[in-house]
Amino acid sequence: MTYLILARDGTSQIVLKRDSEDAAEKKARELKEMGWFEVEVREDKAGDAVPGTLTDRSSQTLQ
């Protein structure tokens, strides 16, 4: 199963993908420590790289 990590800083949003929940949680903690906010982990149920909630703003997908 794939997990998405969604995060925002003052000007942008990112969506990262991880193959395990542990790896996703670890990356989410790292992002929070770096100053990102609204950090959350979601299961990628639909296989979409960018969930519909992020399409109203520019975003980028990183792996």
Backbone hydrogen bonds, N-H to C=O, Kabsch-Sander energy under -0.5 kcal/mol:
donor,donor_aa,acceptor,acceptor_aa,energy
3,Y,18,R,-3.2
4,L,42,R,-3.3
5,I,16,L,-2.8
6,L,4,L,-0.6
6,L,40,E,-2.9
7,A,14,I,-1.9
8,R,37,F,-2.6
9,D,12,S,-2.3
13,Q,58,S,-0.5
14,I,7,A,-2.4
15,V,60,Q,-1.7
16,L,5,I,-2.5
17,K,62,L,-0.9
18,R,3,Y,-2.5
24,A,20,S,-2.0
25,E,21,E,-2.7
26,K,22,D,-2.3
27,K,23,A,-2.2
28,A,24,A,-2.3
29,R,25,E,-2.2
30,E,26,K,-2.1
31,L,27,K,-2.4
32,K,28,A,-2.1
33,E,29,R,-2.2
34,M,30,E,-1.4
35,G,32,K,-1.3
36,W,31,L,-2.4
37,F,8,R,-3.5
40,E,6,L,-2.4
42,R,4,L,-2.6
44,D,2,T,-2.9
45,K,43,E,-1.6
54,L,51,P,-2.0
55,T,52,G,-0.9
57,R,54,L,-1.5
60,Q,13,Q,-1.0
62,L,15,V,-1.9
62,L,60,Q,-0.5
